[in-house]
């Protein structure tokens, strides 16, 4: 799955940029950073596992699919 993830600062900057371009009544579709959940999980495993005494290769990711 893909999720849109951004910091408060990034979200605020998108709003400010939209306000700068607005002249009244427009709908803005802003470009937001996109990250796949599997990529985020892999980065977290690679970065955090060694701090807790695990090897990243020993930690698996189970794909359970989308939920209704």
ZILIN-V223905 format. One record per residue. N is the residue number from 1. RES is the residue in one letter. D_LAST is the distance of its C-alpha to the last C-alpha in Angstrom with 2 decimals. Layout:
BEGIN
N:RES:D_LAST
N:RES:D_LAST
END
This chain:
BEGIN
1:X:13.28
2:X:15.59
3:X:16.04
4:X:18.96
5:X:21.12
6:X:24.53
7:X:27.13
8:X:28.43
9:X:31.51
10:X:29.71
11:X:27.74
12:X:31.05
13:X:32.86
14:X:30.44
15:X:31.06
16:X:34.80
17:X:34.96
18:X:33.21
19:X:35.72
20:X:38.58
21:X:37.65
22:X:36.85
23:X:39.50
24:X:37.64
25:X:34.54
26:X:32.87
27:X:29.19
28:X:28.79
29:X:26.06
30:X:26.87
31:X:26.63
32:X:24.49
33:X:24.48
34:X:21.63
35:X:20.83
36:X:18.70
37:X:17.11
38:X:19.01
39:X:22.19
40:X:21.87
41:X:21.39
42:X:24.40
43:X:26.55
44:X:25.86
45:X:26.79
46:X:29.88
47:X:31.04
48:X:30.37
49:X:30.83
50:X:34.61
51:X:35.00
52:X:33.69
53:X:35.80
54:X:33.30
55:X:33.62
56:X:30.67
57:X:30.98
58:X:30.38
59:X:26.89
60:X:24.07
61:X:20.61
62:X:17.92
63:X:15.23
64:X:12.13
65:X:9.85
66:X:6.67
67:X:3.81
68:X:0.00
END
